[in-house]
Amino acid sequence: MTLADATMTEPAATTPRRVPTTRTVLMCRPDHFTVSYRINPWMHPEDPTDTSLAVRQWQTLHDLYVELGFDVHLIDPEPGLPDMVYAANGGFVLDGIAYGASFTYPQRQPEGPAYMDWFRANGFDVREPAHVNEGEGDFLLVGDVILAGTGFRSATPSHEELAAIYGREVVSLTLIDPHFYHLDTAIAVLDSAGGPDSVAYLPSAFDERSLEVLRERYPDAILVNDADASVLGLNSFSDGYNVVIAARAVDFERQLRERGFNPIGVDLSELLLGGGGVKCCTLELRR
């Protein structure tokens, strides 16, 4: 679906008026995308993948971002790194500082240096990680707080490293469902300014302590059902008004409209075979 196809309805009088903010993002074309190994429950190497379809679906997402007015940058894909398309895992960028990724699995470990080289070449202050972390896949900025995931990929000591680099409060959240192995598969940031309704999340993806934190900090959050989460509906990207989501996340779409957002559905079904969706393909660059 393109921006022109989205239904641009006015929010009801009882809902807040949402304001879009221009975003700067980094993406990587899936020229080498395939599923040749299994490092998450979504991946089945025995099933065929269609690289050309993955490229076409990714191009639709890229073109939508351009239509929304985003400043879109590209990193060259490298042969032998089929998951490099999931740019969100390549690092975390805030205040012009790029905290590099150090991947859990050896199949993805060369991506870390590749993304750090791009950050350096584009004028960012690069900090090489001392601890395992998978970038913005597990680190989400909400207001002045960084939500940090652990449980499957990013190690808890990376949260302390993150806090020391950026001087921000870092809130650790523990994931317990292997299908939602990165934080950005279980939480969507809807308004980066923060506030009680600034996120959506899947309750069953978290342990009880983390749920207590989320309920306290975001009492008006959207709670997403299992069906929408199972198509990585929460793996979405918002500019504060337009929320790009999985086209099949229909109840999430309904809830977003009721809250005054403009959801725009896209089909990334081929990239879902590797365990990624909209947000996985999108790394925000915050100067």
Secondary structure, DSSP 8 states (H G I E B T S, - for coil): --GGGS------TTS--------EEEE---TT----S-SSTT--TTS---HHHHHHHHHHHHHHHHHTT-EEEE----TT-GGGG-GGGGEEEETTEEEE-B-SSTTTTTHHHHHHHHHHHTT-EEE--SS-B-GGGTEEEETTEEEEEESSSS-THHHHHHHHHH-SEEEEEEB--TTS-SGGGTEEES-TT--TTSEEE-GGGB-HHHHHHHHHH-TT-EE--HHHHTTTTTS-EESSSEEEEETT-HHHHHHHHHTT-EEEEE--HHHHTTT--TGGG-EE---
